[in-house]
């Protein structure tokens, strides 16, 4: 099935480029190709093709050329193609590939980020072979500039080679944006690319004339996503504003003079994380979650007034691109019970015009329906979730219930349809189950206070939110209380592991890449600040909070048959978590199966292995919820 994303409207508003993704079973990859639709006529054409993916389309300022990223030569590189189609020219040959890019305002050049090993590191490898100094061997990302010809050349060998704009080992670049006059680039950079160094991210400006780099801020990070004002005098950016617990506290949009000075926070009144998109002549645009919905907003930097652009309330439209005058925008969105489509709308009054119809490919199927379900947790906290019902739902029946728990914890489930990737929700519904996706405490979209409710309360508060949702459905007479299962990945896997060891209310559980012991997680993960912020301590400072919130602590209670799924190369939640839970359950005689997916990290992100993950889950719950023996081939 095809999905769509990455919609970019041309500066003149005549076209929208976007990416269509589809499984390639031959390549075992989610192949992506770029399409273009004319906004006036709705006529579409495929711009790129081939076995390898092409994505991230970016229009030239004159709307005649499109730069994009592709791994067709093995590494992700920048390519250039005429908007009308034809052969693409490769502009870069970076040894570690390209991560992001942006056109200069005059369309003569493209800036991009890429990392390359230092000469000393290459020499070391040649002399001693491969080894890694933990916390010391980094490939720094830097800004580069490559000239973009006015016409796509027939002979790409004649193109100029990229030039570095930043160098050295003092920082690693992430997001960036051009000044309106094309003379400067603002960028955010952290001490190194280690995820544990996020708090060091600051805003810098590089002068293209002499490559001089200035740091605009000191401290108060992470500070990220710089965007220039139309007059080039100010820079907007996203900041934690010095909040040390930035994993769950609100981030904010702030502005600072392009030459430096005191920063001014603009979005104190917006109780969610703003995703800064762009700064146009009529204000600063950002996206934000609103419970189970997502919208685009416009901020007046002078008055700090915020206006929601997209509507109605029940709609999912988290991001947008804009024409040069910011009077039109394009993005990917959908109302409840629809798959996402490419759409355009005026920025003055939201009236979406859909340019794709990928929902048509699902017409032959009777799909489950989604609705918001509300209940109160054990402590009285209001909780929402998504209740998924079979297409032939009968209110007089009692159904098996499967609880599917999102990760994060700052993820969120919505009423928009998405393809199943880990848990076969549509198959479970067609088999005759209700599915509950709880937005438990800590989920995004409900404000900072709600996101903070699981601080030093991980697992315990989460379980209360889940079980109270189960009980609410049982009380309404919708659920067979003797046939309830739970599953989740990452933080959802952790909560599922907690259910396995803490509760006897569930007939089957599936733990995907979940934490079983916070101390084990802490010393092995690639993102150490997570536990230090949510538990407000290290295991050495407060071993009791680590014990209290770890599923393994309660394993003596465990009775529930448990499937454990994990990527064997997972650095976020390393495999020792899976083995610890597996061995403890096995020692206690609890039915347990551990499946490792070879070569995968935290997400299982290839079609064949995702199919295996889903079929393994289908087999497990068919056995323990429906009493059926099935076997994955």
DOPAMI-107100 format. One line per 4 residues: their letters; for each residue x, y, z negated of C-alpha. Coordinates in Angstrom, 2 decimals, m for minus. Last residue first. Layout:
N
a = X:Y:Z; ...
// end
This chain:
633
xxxx = 6.22:m19.87:m8.00; 4.46:m18.21:m10.92; 2.39:m20.82:m12.72; m1.16:m20.62:m13.99
xxxx = m2.71:m22.45:m16.95; m5.99:m20.84:m17.94; m7.16:m20.30:m21.53; m8.58:m16.87:m20.69
xxxx = m6.74:m14.73:m23.25; m3.68:m16.92:m23.95; m3.11:m18.55:m20.58; m4.38:m15.82:m18.28
xxxx = m2.46:m13.36:m20.47; 0.88:m15.04:m19.82; 0.32:m15.81:m16.12; m0.76:m12.26:m15.30
xxxx = 2.24:m10.93:m17.19; 4.62:m13.18:m15.25; 2.82:m12.17:m12.06; 3.34:m8.49:m12.81
xxxx = 7.05:m8.83:m13.62; 7.59:m11.07:m10.56; 5.90:m8.53:m8.30; 8.09:m5.85:m9.81
xxxx = 11.06:m8.10:m9.02; 10.05:m8.37:m5.39; 9.22:m4.66:m5.04; 12.38:m3.19:m6.63
xxxx = 12.29:m0.78:m9.57; 12.41:m2.76:m12.80; 12.92:0.26:m15.01; 15.46:0.27:m17.84
xxxx = 18.32:m1.26:m15.89; 18.12:m4.06:m13.35; 20.80:m6.41:m12.02; 19.12:m9.61:m13.19
xxxx = 15.59:m9.48:m14.54; 15.71:m11.20:m17.91; 12.68:m13.21:m19.02; 12.19:m14.15:m22.68
xxxx = 9.33:m16.46:m23.65; 7.82:m16.78:m27.11; 5.41:m19.07:m28.94; 6.08:m18.37:m32.66
xxxx = 8.10:m21.10:m34.34; 9.76:m18.79:m36.86; 13.21:m19.28:m35.39; 11.79:m18.55:m31.93
xxxx = 10.25:m15.32:m33.14; 13.57:m14.17:m34.65; 15.53:m15.32:m31.59; 13.30:m13.45:m29.14
xxxx = 13.16:m10.27:m31.23; 16.95:m10.06:m31.50; 17.46:m11.11:m27.87; 15.18:m8.35:m26.56
xxxx = 16.80:m5.63:m28.67; 20.26:m6.92:m27.67; 19.13:m6.19:m24.07; 19.85:m2.42:m24.21
xxxx = 16.98:0.07:m24.44; 18.34:3.00:m22.41; 21.34:1.10:m21.02; 19.34:m1.72:m19.38
xxxx = 21.63:m3.97:m17.33; 19.82:m7.25:m18.14; 16.45:m5.71:m17.36; 13.94:m6.91:m19.95
xxxx = 10.69:m8.83:m20.32; 9.55:m10.44:m23.58; 6.35:m12.52:m23.64; 4.87:m13.00:m27.09
xxxx = 2.46:m15.52:m28.60; 1.21:m13.85:m31.82; 2.11:m15.31:m35.21; 4.51:m12.80:m36.74
xxxx = 4.26:m12.02:m40.46; 7.91:m12.91:m41.20; 8.82:m10.58:m38.31; 7.90:m7.48:m40.32
xxxx = 11.35:m5.88:m40.44; 11.97:m6.84:m36.79; 9.34:m4.32:m35.70; 11.50:m1.41:m36.95
xxxx = 9.80:1.64:m38.50; 10.37:0.80:m42.19; 13.92:m0.49:m41.65; 15.06:2.63:m39.80
xxxx = 13.36:4.81:m42.42; 15.13:2.82:m45.16; 18.60:3.05:m43.60; 18.60:6.81:m44.12
xxxx = 22.04:8.40:m43.65; 23.82:5.37:m42.17; 20.95:4.53:m39.81; 21.10:8.13:m38.51
xxxx = 18.50:10.62:m39.61; 15.55:12.72:m38.53; 13.58:9.62:m37.46; 12.28:11.25:m34.27
xxxx = 15.29:13.55:m33.79; 18.12:11.19:m34.71; 16.33:8.43:m32.85; 16.25:10.34:m29.55
xxxx = 19.65:12.01:m30.04; 21.41:8.69:m29.24; 20.46:8.51:m25.56; 22.71:5.90:m23.92
xxxx = 21.55:3.18:m26.33; 23.66:0.60:m28.16; 24.23:1.98:m31.66; 20.75:3.45:m31.96
xxxx = 18.88:0.47:m30.52; 20.34:m2.00:m33.00; 19.53:0.45:m35.80; 16.01:0.95:m34.42
xxxx = 15.32:m2.80:m34.38; 12.89:m4.40:m31.93; 12.91:m1.71:m29.26; 11.04:m2.60:m26.08
xxxx = 12.12:m3.26:m22.51; 8.68:m4.79:m21.85; 7.02:m6.59:m24.77; 3.97:m8.65:m23.73
xxxx = 1.49:m9.61:m26.45; m1.13:m12.34:m26.83; m4.07:m13.18:m29.09; m4.02:m9.90:m31.01
xxxx = m5.34:m9.13:m34.50; m2.53:m10.84:m36.41; m0.54:m7.64:m36.86; 2.90:m6.35:m37.87
xxxx = 5.28:m8.60:m35.93; 3.62:m8.73:m32.53; 1.97:m5.30:m32.84; 5.38:m3.74:m33.56
xxxx = 6.74:m5.46:m30.45; 3.87:m3.93:m28.48; 4.69:m0.51:m29.97; 8.31:m0.99:m28.86
xxxx = 7.20:m2.11:m25.41; 5.08:1.03:m25.09; 8.20:2.97:m26.04; 9.88:1.10:m23.15
xxxx = 7.13:m0.92:m21.43; 3.73:m1.99:m22.77; 1.43:m4.91:m23.48; m1.46:m5.80:m25.73
xxxx = m4.06:m8.58:m25.92; m7.57:m8.95:m27.35; m9.79:m12.03:m27.03; m11.25:m12.78:m30.45
xxxx = m12.77:m9.31:m30.84; m14.90:m9.78:m27.71; m15.31:m6.16:m26.68; m18.12:m3.81:m25.65
xxxx = m20.32:m3.93:m28.76; m19.71:m0.29:m29.63; m18.01:m1.39:m32.85; m15.60:m3.55:m30.81
xxxx = m14.68:m0.52:m28.71; m14.00:1.56:m31.83; m12.04:m1.32:m33.36; m9.68:m1.46:m30.39
xxxx = m9.19:2.30:m30.54; m8.51:2.03:m34.29; m5.97:m0.70:m33.52; m4.06:1.48:m31.08
xxxx = m3.95:4.68:m33.14; m3.05:2.77:m36.32; m0.28:0.97:m34.43; 1.20:4.28:m33.31
xxxx = 1.09:5.65:m36.85; 3.10:2.67:m38.10; 5.31:2.23:m35.06; 7.08:5.56:m35.38
xxxx = 6.15:7.57:m38.47; 9.35:9.49:m39.14; 8.07:11.82:m36.40; 4.95:10.14:m35.00
xxxx = 2.71:13.16:m35.55; 5.08:15.55:m33.75; 3.53:15.18:m30.28; 0.15:16.05:m31.82
xxxx = 1.54:19.24:m33.35; 3.31:20.16:m30.12; 0.26:20.06:m27.88; m2.08:17.42:m26.47
xxxx = m0.65:16.89:m22.99; 2.25:14.63:m23.92; 1.84:11.57:m26.13; 3.35:11.59:m29.62
xxxx = 0.22:10.23:m31.23; m1.34:7.59:m28.97; m2.66:8.27:m25.49; m4.27:4.82:m25.40
xxxx = m4.64:2.86:m22.15; m7.58:0.51:m22.74; m8.35:m2.23:m20.23; m11.67:m4.09:m20.11
xxxx = m11.39:m7.59:m18.74; m13.28:m9.68:m16.19; m10.80:m11.15:m13.72; m11.32:m8.10:m11.50
xxxx = m10.22:m5.94:m14.43; m7.10:m8.05:m14.98; m6.34:m7.95:m11.27; m6.72:m4.17:m11.22
xxxx = m4.45:m3.81:m14.24; m1.64:m5.99:m12.90; 0.99:m4.69:m15.38; 4.35:m3.52:m14.09
xxxx = 3.82:m1.61:m10.82; 0.08:m1.19:m10.39; m0.71:1.53:m7.85; m2.04:4.77:m9.31
xxxx = m5.61:5.96:m9.83; m6.14:9.29:m11.56; m7.94:8.98:m14.91; m4.77:9.81:m16.82
xxxx = m2.23:8.10:m19.06; 0.39:10.20:m20.83; 4.11:9.90:m21.49; 5.77:11.66:m24.41
xxxx = 6.46:8.41:m26.28; 7.84:8.00:m23.69; 6.20:4.78:m22.67; 2.59:3.88:m21.93
xxxx = 0.59:1.20:m23.74; m1.70:m1.23:m21.91; m4.35:m2.68:m24.25; m6.17:m5.69:m22.80
xxxx = m9.72:m6.31:m23.98; m11.81:m9.42:m23.28; m15.37:m8.37:m22.51; m18.70:m8.37:m24.33
xxxx = m21.62:m8.20:m21.92; m24.77:m6.04:m21.90; m22.92:m3.08:m20.40; m22.19:m5.08:m17.19
xxxx = m19.18:m3.81:m15.24; m19.14:m4.92:m11.60; m16.21:m2.65:m10.65; m14.41:m3.74:m13.81
xxxx = m13.90:m1.06:m16.47; m10.82:0.97:m17.37; m10.93:3.02:m20.55; m8.33:5.79:m20.58
xxxx = m7.33:7.01:m24.00; m7.99:9.80:m26.43; m7.19:10.10:m30.11; m8.61:12.42:m32.79
xxxx = m6.59:12.13:m36.03; m8.75:10.87:m38.90; m5.98:9.02:m40.74; m7.07:5.62:m39.37
xxxx = m7.41:7.03:m35.86; m10.50:8.71:m34.50; m12.00:7.82:m31.12; m12.28:9.10:m27.56
xxxx = m12.59:7.33:m24.20; m11.79:9.11:m20.93; m13.01:7.21:m17.87; m11.51:4.95:m15.24
xxxx = m13.25:2.69:m12.73; m12.02:m0.66:m11.44; m11.61:m1.23:m7.74; m13.79:m3.20:m5.33
xxxx = m11.35:m3.53:m2.44; m11.91:m3.06:1.32; m11.91:0.71:0.88; m8.36:0.76:m0.51
xxxx = m6.60:1.91:2.68; m9.02:4.86:2.88; m7.60:6.36:m0.33; m4.52:7.24:1.72
xxxx = m6.46:10.06:3.33; m3.97:12.85:3.97; m4.25:16.60:4.59; m6.75:17.36:1.84
xxxx = m8.01:20.93:1.55; m8.12:22.05:m2.06; m10.06:25.21:m2.96; m8.22:26.95:m5.80
xxxx = m8.77:30.70:m5.59; m5.81:33.09:m5.46; m3.10:30.51:m4.83; m4.93:29.38:m1.68
xxxx = m4.95:25.65:m1.28; m3.17:22.74:0.36; m3.44:19.05:m0.33; m1.43:15.85:m0.07
xxxx = m3.32:12.95:m1.64; m3.17:11.13:m4.99; m5.39:8.09:m5.54; m8.91:8.72:m6.72
xxxx = m10.80:7.70:m9.87; m10.55:11.15:m11.46; m9.62:14.10:m9.18; m6.42:14.00:m7.15
xxxx = m3.13:15.75:m6.53; m0.04:16.18:m4.38; 1.18:19.65:m3.54; 0.79:22.60:m1.23
xxxx = 0.54:26.33:m1.86; m0.72:29.40:m0.07; m0.47:33.12:m0.90; 3.07:32.80:m2.23
xxxx = 4.42:35.19:0.45; 7.13:32.73:1.53; 4.69:29.81:1.35; 4.63:27.81:m1.84
xxxx = 5.41:24.38:m3.28; 3.35:22.77:m6.03; 3.44:20.63:m9.17; 1.16:18.98:m11.74
xxxx = m2.15:18.68:m9.86; m4.37:16.15:m11.66; m8.01:17.26:m11.97; m10.69:17.08:m14.64
xxxx = m10.68:20.75:m15.70; m11.71:21.88:m12.21; m9.40:23.38:m11.07; m5.93:24.64:m10.17
xxxx = m4.71:28.20:m10.80; m4.70:28.46:m14.62; m3.94:32.02:m15.64; m1.37:32.98:m18.26
xxxx = m0.95:36.51:m19.61; 2.61:37.29:m20.75; 1.86:40.99:m20.04; 4.97:41.80:m17.98
xxxx = 5.97:38.26:m16.98; 2.47:37.50:m15.65; 2.34:33.70:m15.74; 0.62:31.57:m13.10
xxxx = m0.50:28.02:m13.87; m0.56:24.70:m12.01; m2.55:21.89:m13.59; m2.40:18.41:m15.10
xxxx = m5.16:16.32:m16.66; m5.42:13.67:m19.39; m4.74:16.23:m22.15; m3.68:19.42:m20.38
xxxx = m0.27:18.81:m18.80; 1.62:21.75:m17.36; 2.95:23.16:m14.13; 4.63:26.53:m13.67
xxxx = 4.37:29.60:m11.47; 5.90:32.94:m12.44; 4.09:36.02:m11.17; 2.51:37.87:m8.25
xxxx = 5.63:38.41:m6.14; 6.71:34.80:m6.70; 8.80:33.04:m9.31; 8.90:29.26:m8.88
xxxx = 8.30:25.87:m10.50; 8.90:26.00:m14.26; 7.47:22.86:m15.89; 5.86:24.23:m19.05
xxxx = 5.90:21.89:m22.08; 2.69:22.32:m24.05; 0.98:24.80:m26.37; 1.16:27.89:m24.17
xxxx = 1.00:30.94:m26.47; 4.78:31.08:m26.97; 5.10:31.31:m23.19; 7.16:34.45:m22.46
xxxx = 10.43:34.17:m24.43; 12.76:37.15:m23.87; 16.52:36.77:m23.53; 18.98:39.43:m24.66
xxxx = 21.78:40.28:m22.26; 23.17:38.86:m19.07; 23.78:40.26:m15.58; 20.74:38.46:m14.13
xxxx = 18.67:39.85:m17.00; 17.06:37.09:m19.03; 13.66:35.45:m18.89; 12.11:32.71:m21.03
xxxx = 9.77:29.80:m20.33; 9.21:27.55:m23.30; 9.87:24.01:m24.53; 7.46:22.62:m27.06
xxxx = 8.85:20.32:m29.75; 9.02:16.54:m29.16; 12.49:15.84:m27.79; 13.54:19.41:m28.56
xxxx = 14.06:18.74:m32.25; 16.82:21.34:m32.71; 14.59:24.26:m31.63; 17.03:26.94:m30.47
xxxx = 14.67:28.38:m27.89; 14.11:24.93:m26.33; 14.43:26.78:m23.05; 13.10:26.71:m19.49
xxxx = 14.43:29.44:m17.21; 13.49:32.75:m15.63; 16.24:34.88:m14.11; 16.06:38.63:m13.72
xxxx = 17.25:41.38:m11.34; 16.97:39.50:m8.04; 13.95:41.51:m6.89; 11.85:38.37:m6.37
xxxx = 12.78:37.08:m9.86; 15.23:34.22:m9.81; 14.51:30.68:m11.10; 16.73:28.74:m13.54
xxxx = 15.66:25.17:m14.43; 17.49:24.60:m17.77; 18.39:25.85:m21.24; 18.95:23.01:m23.72
xxxx = 19.87:24.95:m25.63; 19.83:27.78:m28.18; 23.55:28.31:m27.81; 25.39:30.86:m25.68
xxxx = 23.68:32.26:m22.62; 24.58:33.97:m19.34; 27.76:32.01:m18.56; 29.62:33.62:m15.68
xxxx = 31.31:31.81:m12.78; 33.50:33.59:m10.20; 33.45:31.79:m6.83; 34.85:34.94:m5.13
xxxx = 32.11:35.92:m2.67; 29.63:33.23:m3.77; 29.24:34.67:m7.25; 28.31:31.85:m9.64
xxxx = 25.71:32.36:m12.37; 25.38:30.18:m15.47; 22.51:28.98:m17.67; 23.20:26.53:m20.51
xxxx = 22.80:22.80:m21.20; 24.56:21.81:m24.46; 21.45:20.19:m25.95; 21.44:17.59:m23.20
xxxx = 24.80:16.16:m24.29; 23.41:12.78:m25.38; 22.35:12.17:m21.81; 26.04:12.21:m20.83
xxxx = 26.56:14.37:m17.72; 29.15:16.60:m19.46; 29.17:19.91:m21.34; 25.86:20.83:m19.74
xxxx = 25.05:22.91:m16.69; 22.18:25.06:m15.51; 22.53:27.01:m12.32; 22.09:30.49:m10.91
xxxx = 23.44:31.01:m7.40; 24.68:34.34:m6.13; 25.01:36.31:m2.89; 21.94:34.95:m1.11
xxxx = 20.00:38.23:m1.49; 17.05:36.45:m3.14; 19.38:34.69:m5.63; 19.68:30.98:m4.95
xxxx = 18.55:28.29:m7.41; 20.15:25.54:m9.52; 19.39:22.38:m11.49; 22.12:20.03:m12.84
xxxx = 25.78:21.02:m13.01; 28.42:19.31:m15.19; 30.69:21.50:m17.33; 34.29:22.19:m18.31
xxxx = 35.85:19.41:m16.22; 36.80:21.41:m13.16; 35.16:22.93:m10.11; 32.31:25.14:m8.92
xxxx = 31.47:26.43:m5.43; 33.13:23.56:m3.57; 33.20:23.77:0.25; 31.39:21.40:2.60
xxxx = 33.00:20.53:5.96; 31.99:22.46:9.04; 30.11:20.63:11.78; 31.86:19.56:14.98
xxxx = 31.55:15.86:14.14; 27.75:16.31:14.17; 27.75:16.26:17.99; 24.27:16.99:19.34
xxxx = 23.89:19.83:16.88; 20.58:20.69:15.16; 20.12:24.36:16.03; 20.73:27.32:13.72
xxxx = 23.64:25.43:12.18; 23.66:24.81:8.41; 26.93:25.60:6.63; 27.74:23.44:3.61
xxxx = 28.11:24.69:0.04; 28.94:22.65:m3.05; 27.89:22.83:m6.69; 29.37:20.36:m9.16
xxxx = 28.54:17.14:m10.94; 31.21:15.85:m13.30; 32.16:12.18:m13.16; 32.77:11.36:m16.77
xxxx = 35.23:9.17:m18.64; 35.48:10.37:m22.24; 32.50:9.21:m24.25; 33.50:5.58:m23.78
xxxx = 36.90:5.32:m22.13; 36.21:3.06:m19.18; 38.37:0.48:m17.45; 38.91:m0.53:m13.82
xxxx = 42.37:m1.16:m12.38; 45.59:0.06:m13.90; 47.54:1.84:m11.14; 44.89:2.41:m8.48
xxxx = 42.27:3.15:m11.11; 44.56:5.65:m12.80; 45.27:7.38:m9.48; 41.55:7.71:m8.82
xxxx = 41.05:9.14:m12.30; 43.88:11.64:m11.79; 42.49:12.73:m8.42; 39.16:13.50:m10.10
xxxx = 36.09:11.43:m9.32; 33.35:13.11:m7.37; 29.91:14.40:m8.31; 27.42:16.11:m6.05
xxxx = 25.11:19.09:m6.15; 23.93:20.95:m3.06; 23.91:24.39:m1.49; 22.69:24.69:2.09
xxxx = 23.83:27.37:4.52; 22.72:29.73:7.30; 19.01:29.87:6.43; 19.05:33.50:5.26
xxxx = 17.67:32.66:1.80; 20.23:29.85:1.34; 18.62:26.42:1.51; 18.48:24.09:m1.51
xxxx = 19.96:20.69:m2.42; 19.83:17.87:m4.98; 21.65:14.64:m5.88; 24.17:14.11:m3.08
xxxx = 26.28:10.98:m2.67; 29.19:9.65:m4.69; 31.73:9.77:m1.85; 30.14:12.86:m0.29
xxxx = 29.78:12.63:3.49; 27.66:15.71:4.19; 25.85:17.39:7.11; 24.45:14.34:8.93
xxxx = 22.55:15.38:12.05; 19.02:14.12:12.66; 17.79:13.11:16.10; 14.45:14.44:17.25
xxxx = 11.41:15.91:15.50; 9.38:19.13:15.73; 10.83:20.38:12.43; 14.31:19.95:13.88
xxxx = 16.48:17.71:11.74; 19.29:18.21:9.23; 20.74:15.56:6.95; 22.18:15.76:3.43
xxxx = 23.62:12.52:2.04; 22.48:9.75:m0.29; 25.08:6.98:m0.03; 24.92:3.84:2.11
xxxx = 24.89:5.47:5.57; 21.07:5.57:5.76; 20.88:6.79:2.16; 18.83:9.84:3.10
xxxx = 18.31:13.37:1.82; 16.46:16.04:3.76; 16.96:19.35:5.55; 14.10:20.51:7.73
xxxx = 14.41:23.02:10.56; 12.13:25.55:12.27; 10.30:27.05:9.25; 12.51:30.20:9.46
xxxx = 13.46:29.86:5.75; 14.59:26.27:6.37; 12.18:23.69:4.97; 13.26:21.08:2.40
xxxx = 12.30:17.41:2.67; 13.30:15.30:m0.37; 13.08:11.87:1.30; 14.58:9.52:3.88
xxxx = 14.77:5.81:3.15; 16.74:3.14:4.97; 15.16:0.67:7.40; 14.44:3.35:9.97
xxxx = 12.15:6.31:10.57; 11.98:10.08:10.11; 9.50:12.75:11.27; 6.24:10.81:11.39
xxxx = 3.46:12.92:12.87; 0.27:14.48:11.58; m2.59:16.54:13.02; m4.63:18.33:10.36
xxxx = m5.41:21.12:12.81; m4.49:24.30:10.94; m2.22:22.78:8.27; m0.11:20.83:10.76
xxxx = 1.04:17.66:9.05; 4.63:16.38:8.75; 5.84:12.97:7.64; 9.05:11.93:5.92
xxxx = 9.89:8.30:5.24; 10.31:6.30:2.05; 11.01:2.58:1.75; 10.34:1.07:m1.66
xxxx = 12.98:m1.61:m1.46; 13.33:m5.34:m1.11; 14.85:m4.80:2.37; 12.60:m7.37:4.04
xxxx = 9.80:m6.78:1.54; 9.69:m3.09:2.43; 7.14:m1.59:0.07; 5.66:1.71:1.20
xxxx = 6.37:5.35:0.38; 5.11:8.34:2.34; 7.05:11.57:1.84; 5.81:15.07:2.60
xxxx = 6.23:17.95:5.02; 3.46:20.55:5.21; 3.11:22.81:8.25; 1.85:26.22:9.37
xxxx = 2.32:28.03:6.04; 5.10:30.33:7.31; 7.47:29.21:4.53; 6.67:25.55:5.31
xxxx = 4.71:23.65:2.64; 6.57:20.92:0.76; 4.82:17.77:m0.51; 7.13:15.39:m2.41
xxxx = 4.68:12.53:m2.80; 2.49:9.94:m1.08; 1.64:6.29:m1.67; 1.21:3.49:0.85
x = 0.00:0.00:0.00
// end
